[in-house]
Amino acid sequence: MLGAALTVGAGVSPNGETGRPASTNVPGAEYPQVHADRRVTFRLRAPEARRVQLIPGGAGNGLGPGPVDMARDDSGHWRVTVPPAVPGFHYYWFSVDGFLASDPGSRTFFGWNKECSGVEIPDPGLTFYDLREVPHGEVRSFTYYSRVTAAWRRAIVYTPPGYDRDARRRYPVLYLQHGSGENELGWSEQGRVHVILDNLLADGVVRPMLVVMENGMVARRRDAPTQGPDGRPVRGNEAFAEFMVQDLIPAVDGAYRTRADRAHRAIAGLSMGAGQALQIGLANLDLFAAIGSFSGVAPETFDVDRTYGGVFRDRKETSRLRLLWMGAGTAEPPRILGMKQVSETLNRSGIPVVWFEAPGLTHEWQTWRLCLRDFAPRLFAK
């Protein structure tokens, strides 16, 4: 429970003003409402329910801890207003007599291994991910066949403004991965990668690039077991590195006008995707010249000459990296902030690492939007 700061009612701020429908609502939906003071009012019609709760999407969620009991009015609506939320995007859902349900007033977003509701809390001080009157690129769906996984797959591809106007121009590529429990839509839906890059391009601080986003949760080899030795289900993405190298990169290079060399290819990701970016990028320095880790988990023990397959032993090889970038929110869990020590150790060893911090933020999309804003302009420098 949120305690004494929690209010239940019609969604009225202390100044008497009602909130505005969230930008993440379905068209015409009045709730959730976001107030000027960043409080959020949720409402659900469930006249036969005996108990309804708001469930923020996990520990560290910017809506606060939960579950949060909601109150029923005479019309059969259940409501609650939570204290000022952290700016950015936050997952949530409802518990209706113990049944977990999405909010019909919200668009759905894939997170926590399921379709969830989500609410965007504006931050007047940060507008780099807001739509502006600038040239816009496109977010495209790219279907291709993976021989490693023996399945048809879909990647999401951002193409910069003007991509279709000049058939002779070729572009560098950033392979950008989501976190655990999310999918290939995460960066375009929750992260707003296309809006961020459109704005950075308009500001003249980033080079035009393609961004390729794939599902790092689902990449099972042919005939791979669905259970581990302990009988528990396996994640089923053990072939992700293999299929990215053997299937995804060649398919993208064949279908899009890429600059198909390592100098113009980068890989990055958040959380689980940060681990994938480091593992794949460091193991394939002939393919990638830049690597980004957004809120990656630090190894339990880090040894420059042994961790990550011992790749850092060969200073001449790792010097081929044009950029090794790591970042996190300053309120992240210790294992993630441990990457700061990893970056410091590498720097002391003569391996340059850029370290970035998102002040006051934890393991959330606002952190990763800020990471991308800092990371992208450093890519593909002339």
C-alpha positions as CSV (number, residue, x, y, z in Angstrom):
1,M,0.0,0.0,0.0
2,L,1.1,3.6,-0.6
3,G,0.1,4.7,2.9
4,A,-1.2,8.0,4.0
5,A,-0.2,9.9,0.8
6,L,-2.8,7.8,-1.1
7,T,-6.1,9.4,-2.0
8,V,-9.3,7.8,-3.3
9,G,-11.8,9.9,-5.2
10,A,-12.7,11.5,-8.5
11,G,-9.2,12.4,-9.6
12,V,-9.0,16.0,-8.4
13,S,-5.7,17.7,-7.6
14,P,-5.2,19.7,-4.5
15,N,-5.8,22.9,-6.5
16,G,-9.2,21.6,-7.5
17,E,-8.2,20.8,-11.1
18,T,-9.0,17.4,-12.7
19,G,-6.3,15.6,-14.6
20,R,-5.8,15.1,-18.4
21,P,-6.1,11.7,-20.1
22,A,-2.7,10.1,-20.5
23,S,-1.1,10.1,-23.9
24,T,-1.0,6.3,-23.7
25,N,-4.8,5.9,-23.4
26,V,-6.8,4.4,-26.2
27,P,-8.6,7.1,-28.2
28,G,-11.5,8.6,-26.3
29,A,-10.6,7.0,-22.9
30,E,-10.9,9.5,-20.0
31,Y,-8.8,7.4,-17.6
32,P,-6.0,7.1,-16.5
33,Q,-5.7,10.8,-15.9
34,V,-2.4,12.6,-15.2
35,H,-2.5,15.7,-13.1
36,A,-0.3,18.7,-13.3
37,D,1.5,17.6,-10.1
38,R,2.2,14.2,-11.7
39,R,-0.4,12.4,-9.5
40,V,-2.3,9.7,-11.5
41,T,-5.9,8.7,-11.2
42,F,-7.0,5.3,-12.3
43,R,-10.6,4.1,-12.8
44,L,-12.1,0.8,-13.8
45,R,-15.8,-0.1,-14.1
46,A,-16.4,-3.5,-12.4
47,P,-19.8,-3.2,-10.6
48,E,-19.8,-6.9,-9.5
49,A,-16.3,-7.0,-8.2
50,R,-15.6,-7.3,-4.5
51,R,-12.0,-6.1,-4.5
52,V,-10.0,-4.2,-7.1
53,Q,-6.3,-3.3,-6.8
54,L,-3.9,-1.3,-8.9
55,I,-0.7,-3.4,-9.6
56,P,2.3,-1.3,-10.6
57,G,4.6,-3.2,-12.9
58,G,7.3,-4.5,-10.6
59,A,9.8,-3.3,-8.0
60,G,11.1,0.2,-8.6
61,N,8.2,1.1,-10.8
62,G,7.8,4.9,-10.9
63,L,4.1,4.7,-9.9
64,G,5.2,3.5,-6.4
65,P,4.9,0.3,-4.6
66,G,1.8,-1.9,-4.8
67,P,-0.7,-3.5,-4.8
68,V,-2.9,-0.5,-4.1
69,D,-6.5,-0.9,-3.1
70,M,-9.1,1.0,-5.1
71,A,-12.5,2.2,-3.8
72,R,-15.9,1.6,-5.4
73,D,-18.4,4.4,-6.0
74,D,-22.2,4.1,-6.4
75,S,-21.9,3.8,-10.2
76,G,-19.7,0.7,-10.0
77,H,-16.5,2.4,-10.8
78,W,-13.3,1.7,-8.8
79,R,-10.9,4.6,-8.5
80,V,-7.6,5.5,-6.9
81,T,-5.2,8.5,-7.2
82,V,-1.5,7.7,-6.5
83,P,1.1,10.3,-5.4
84,P,3.3,12.1,-7.9
85,A,4.8,9.5,-10.2
86,V,8.3,9.5,-11.7
87,P,8.3,11.0,-15.2
88,G,8.4,8.5,-18.0
89,F,6.7,5.3,-19.0
90,H,5.4,2.8,-16.4
91,Y,3.7,-0.6,-16.7
92,Y,0.7,-1.5,-14.6
93,W,-2.4,-3.7,-14.5
94,F,-5.4,-4.4,-12.3
95,S,-6.3,-7.2,-9.9
96,V,-10.1,-7.8,-10.0
97,D,-11.0,-10.3,-7.3
98,G,-7.6,-11.9,-7.8
99,F,-7.8,-12.0,-11.7
100,L,-5.1,-9.9,-13.3
101,A,-6.5,-7.7,-16.1
102,S,-5.3,-5.0,-18.4
103,D,-6.9,-1.6,-18.2
104,P,-9.4,-1.2,-21.1
105,G,-8.7,2.6,-21.1
106,S,-5.0,2.1,-21.8
107,R,-3.1,0.9,-24.9
108,T,-1.3,-2.4,-24.3
109,F,2.5,-2.8,-24.3
110,F,4.4,-6.0,-24.1
111,G,6.3,-6.3,-20.9
112,W,6.7,-8.7,-18.0
113,N,6.1,-11.5,-20.6
114,K,2.6,-10.4,-21.3
115,E,0.5,-7.6,-22.7
116,C,0.3,-4.8,-20.0
117,S,-1.2,-1.5,-19.6
118,G,1.1,1.5,-19.5
119,V,1.0,5.2,-18.6
120,E,3.2,8.0,-19.8
121,I,4.0,10.7,-17.2
122,P,5.2,13.9,-18.9
123,D,8.4,15.7,-17.9
124,P,8.4,19.3,-18.9
125,G,12.2,19.4,-18.5
126,L,12.8,16.7,-21.0
127,T,11.4,17.0,-24.5
128,F,13.9,15.0,-26.5
129,Y,11.4,12.1,-26.9
130,D,8.4,14.3,-27.6
131,L,7.0,14.7,-31.2
132,R,8.2,17.9,-32.9
133,E,7.7,19.5,-36.2
134,V,10.8,17.9,-37.8
135,P,11.3,15.4,-40.6
136,H,10.2,12.0,-39.5
137,G,11.6,8.6,-40.3
138,E,9.6,5.4,-40.4
139,V,9.2,2.3,-38.2
140,R,8.9,-0.8,-40.5
141,S,8.2,-4.5,-39.9
142,F,10.7,-6.8,-41.6
143,T,9.9,-10.5,-42.0
144,Y,12.7,-12.9,-42.8
145,Y,13.6,-16.6,-42.3
146,S,16.1,-17.8,-39.7
147,R,17.8,-21.1,-40.5
148,V,19.3,-21.3,-37.0
149,T,15.9,-21.3,-35.4
150,A,14.0,-22.8,-38.4
151,A,11.3,-20.2,-38.1
152,W,10.0,-17.0,-39.7
153,R,10.9,-14.0,-37.6
154,R,10.0,-10.3,-37.5
155,A,12.4,-7.4,-36.8
156,I,11.4,-3.8,-36.4
157,V,13.5,-1.4,-38.4
158,Y,13.7,2.3,-38.1
159,T,14.7,4.1,-41.3
160,P,15.7,7.8,-41.0
161,P,13.9,10.7,-42.8
162,G,14.5,10.6,-46.6
163,Y,15.6,7.0,-46.7
164,D,13.4,6.3,-49.8
165,R,14.4,9.5,-51.7
166,D,18.0,8.6,-52.6
167,A,18.5,5.0,-53.7
168,R,22.3,5.4,-53.8
169,R,22.8,6.4,-50.2
170,R,23.8,3.7,-47.7
171,Y,23.5,3.9,-43.9
172,P,25.2,2.6,-40.8
173,V,23.2,0.2,-38.6
174,L,22.5,0.1,-34.8
175,Y,21.2,-3.3,-33.5
176,L,19.2,-2.3,-30.4
177,Q,17.8,-4.8,-27.9
178,H,15.1,-4.7,-25.3
179,G,15.0,-6.1,-21.8
180,S,13.8,-9.4,-20.3
181,G,10.0,-9.9,-20.6
182,E,9.7,-7.4,-23.5
183,N,9.9,-7.9,-27.3
184,E,11.0,-6.3,-30.5
185,L,8.4,-3.5,-30.1
186,G,9.8,-2.3,-26.8
187,W,12.1,0.3,-28.2
188,S,9.6,1.8,-30.6
189,E,6.5,1.7,-28.4
190,Q,7.9,2.2,-24.8
191,G,11.3,3.7,-25.7
192,R,10.2,6.0,-28.6
193,V,13.5,5.4,-30.4
194,H,12.2,6.8,-33.6
195,V,11.1,10.1,-32.0
196,I,14.4,10.4,-30.2
197,L,16.4,9.9,-33.4
198,D,14.2,12.1,-35.5
199,N,14.8,14.9,-33.0
200,L,18.5,14.3,-32.7
201,L,18.8,14.3,-36.4
202,A,16.9,17.6,-36.6
203,D,19.3,19.1,-34.0
204,G,22.3,18.0,-36.1
205,V,23.9,15.9,-33.4
206,V,23.6,12.4,-34.8
207,R,24.3,10.8,-38.1
208,P,21.4,9.2,-40.0
209,M,21.3,5.5,-39.2
210,L,19.1,2.4,-39.4
211,V,18.0,0.8,-36.1
212,V,17.2,-2.9,-36.1
213,M,15.2,-4.3,-33.1
214,E,14.6,-8.1,-32.7
215,N,13.0,-10.3,-30.1
216,G,15.9,-11.4,-27.8
217,M,13.6,-13.5,-25.7
218,V,12.6,-16.0,-28.4
219,A,15.5,-17.7,-30.2
220,R,15.4,-21.5,-29.7
221,R,17.6,-23.8,-31.7
222,R,16.0,-26.6,-33.6
223,D,14.9,-29.5,-31.3
224,A,16.2,-27.6,-28.3
225,P,14.8,-28.9,-24.9
226,T,12.0,-26.8,-23.4
227,Q,13.1,-27.8,-19.8
228,G,16.4,-27.6,-18.0
229,P,18.0,-30.4,-16.0
230,D,16.0,-29.2,-13.0
231,G,12.7,-29.6,-14.8
232,R,12.1,-25.8,-15.0
233,P,11.3,-24.1,-18.3
234,V,14.3,-22.7,-20.1
235,R,14.2,-19.1,-21.4
236,G,14.5,-20.3,-25.0
237,N,16.9,-17.7,-26.4
238,E,20.1,-19.6,-26.3
239,A,20.5,-19.3,-30.0
240,F,20.2,-15.5,-30.1
241,A,23.8,-14.7,-30.7
242,E,24.1,-17.4,-33.4
243,F,21.1,-16.4,-35.3
244,M,21.9,-12.7,-35.1
245,V,25.3,-13.3,-36.8
246,Q,24.2,-16.0,-39.2
247,D,20.7,-14.9,-40.1
248,L,19.7,-11.4,-39.0
249,I,22.7,-9.3,-40.0
250,P,22.9,-10.9,-43.5
251,A,19.1,-10.5,-44.0
252,V,19.2,-6.8,-43.0
253,D,22.2,-6.2,-45.3
254,G,20.4,-7.9,-48.1
255,A,17.1,-6.0,-47.7
256,Y,18.2,-2.5,-46.7
257,R,20.9,-0.2,-48.0
258,T,23.4,-0.7,-45.2
259,R,27.0,0.1,-45.0
260,A,27.9,-3.5,-44.4
261,D,31.2,-3.3,-42.6
262,R,32.2,-3.3,-38.9
263,A,33.0,0.4,-38.8
264,H,29.3,1.2,-39.6
265,R,27.7,-1.5,-37.4
266,A,26.9,-1.1,-33.6
267,I,25.1,-3.2,-31.0
268,A,23.4,-2.0,-27.8
269,G,20.7,-3.1,-25.4
270,L,19.1,-2.5,-22.1
271,S,19.2,-4.9,-19.1
272,M,19.1,-8.4,-20.6
273,G,19.7,-6.8,-23.9
274,A,22.8,-5.1,-22.5
275,G,24.2,-8.5,-21.6
276,Q,23.4,-9.7,-25.1
277,A,25.1,-6.7,-26.6
278,L,28.3,-7.2,-24.6
279,Q,28.4,-10.9,-25.2
280,I,27.7,-10.7,-28.9
281,G,29.7,-7.5,-29.6
282,L,32.8,-8.5,-27.7
283,A,32.8,-12.0,-29.3
284,N,32.4,-10.5,-32.8
285,L,34.7,-7.6,-33.0
286,D,35.0,-8.3,-36.8
287,L,31.3,-7.3,-37.1
288,F,30.9,-4.5,-34.5
289,A,32.9,-1.4,-33.9
290,A,30.7,0.0,-31.1
291,I,28.9,-1.6,-28.1
292,G,26.5,0.0,-25.7
293,S,25.3,-1.4,-22.3
294,F,22.2,0.3,-20.8
295,S,21.7,-0.9,-17.2
296,G,23.6,-4.1,-17.7
297,V,24.2,-6.5,-14.8
298,A,27.8,-6.6,-13.6
299,P,29.5,-10.0,-13.5
300,E,29.7,-11.5,-10.0
301,T,33.4,-11.3,-10.3
302,F,35.2,-9.2,-13.0
303,D,38.7,-10.0,-14.2
304,V,40.0,-8.0,-17.1
305,D,41.9,-11.0,-18.5
306,R,39.2,-13.6,-18.0
307,T,35.7,-12.2,-18.1
308,Y,33.8,-12.0,-21.4
309,G,35.8,-14.9,-22.8
310,G,39.1,-13.1,-22.0
311,V,38.7,-10.8,-25.0
312,F,40.3,-7.9,-23.1
313,R,43.6,-9.8,-22.8
314,D,44.3,-8.8,-26.4
315,R,44.6,-5.0,-26.1
316,K,45.4,-4.8,-29.8
317,E,42.1,-6.5,-30.6
318,T,39.9,-4.5,-28.3
319,S,41.5,-1.3,-29.5
320,R,39.5,-1.8,-32.6
321,L,36.5,-0.8,-30.7
322,R,35.6,2.8,-31.6
323,L,33.2,3.0,-28.7
324,L,32.5,1.0,-25.5
325,W,29.7,2.7,-23.6
326,M,28.1,1.8,-20.3
327,G,25.3,3.6,-18.4
328,A,22.7,3.2,-15.7
329,G,20.4,5.2,-13.4
330,T,21.9,6.3,-10.1
331,A,19.1,4.6,-8.2
332,E,19.6,1.2,-9.9
333,P,20.2,-2.0,-7.9
334,P,23.8,-2.7,-6.8
335,R,24.5,-5.4,-9.4
336,I,23.7,-2.9,-12.1
337,L,25.6,0.0,-10.6
338,G,28.5,-2.5,-10.3
339,M,29.0,-1.8,-14.0
340,K,30.5,1.5,-13.0
341,Q,33.3,-0.4,-11.2
342,V,33.7,-2.5,-14.3
343,S,34.1,0.6,-16.5
344,E,36.6,2.1,-14.0
345,T,38.6,-1.1,-14.0
346,L,38.7,-1.2,-17.8
347,N,39.7,2.4,-18.0
348,R,42.6,1.9,-15.5
349,S,43.7,-1.1,-17.7
350,G,43.9,1.2,-20.8
351,I,40.6,0.1,-22.3
352,P,38.5,3.3,-22.9
353,V,35.0,3.1,-21.6
354,V,32.4,5.9,-21.6
355,W,30.3,5.8,-18.3
356,F,26.9,7.6,-18.2
357,E,24.5,8.1,-15.3
358,A,20.8,9.1,-15.3
359,P,20.3,11.1,-12.1
360,G,17.8,9.7,-9.6
361,L,16.4,7.1,-12.0
362,T,16.2,3.3,-11.5
363,H,15.6,0.3,-13.8
364,E,13.0,2.0,-16.1
365,W,12.4,3.3,-19.6
366,Q,13.3,6.9,-18.7
367,T,16.8,5.8,-17.9
368,W,17.1,4.0,-21.2
369,R,15.8,6.9,-23.2
370,L,18.4,9.1,-21.6
371,C,21.1,6.4,-22.3
372,L,20.1,6.4,-26.0
373,R,20.2,10.1,-26.2
374,D,23.8,10.1,-25.0
375,F,24.9,7.0,-26.8
376,A,23.6,7.6,-30.3
377,P,25.5,10.9,-31.1
378,R,28.7,9.1,-30.3
379,L,28.2,6.5,-33.1
380,F,29.6,6.5,-36.6
381,A,31.6,9.7,-36.2
382,K,33.2,10.8,-39.4
